[in-house]
């Protein structure tokens, strides 16, 4: 009887560790999914003509250093107001690297990346 209780206790502990510590299994899958998402983004290219169609407050894409960003969700939050719309659907590289931007924007912009500019 004592042996059965001891075995059940050990099995319970091991099962508990597997359930409570799924980090290794989940992080591996998460990395694969994230890598796959990044690969899909990196493989998409847009022409200047395609980008130019997205030139409104409700549909705003910009180009920075030959990379395309969909900043539609950020337009209303932009601290510079409508200045972000000055180059909507066009190249915003010069304005983006202007003195008005703090260095944190260089990290933030990656969240809006959707692909590369097709160079023809």
Secondary structure, DSSP 8 states (H G I E B T S, - for coil): -HHHHHHHHHHHHHHHHHHH--HHHHHHHHHHHHHHHHHHHHH-EE-HHHHHT-EETTEEEEEETTEEEE-GGGGGG-TTGGGGGGGTTSB-HHHHTSTTS-THHHHHGGGGEEEEE---
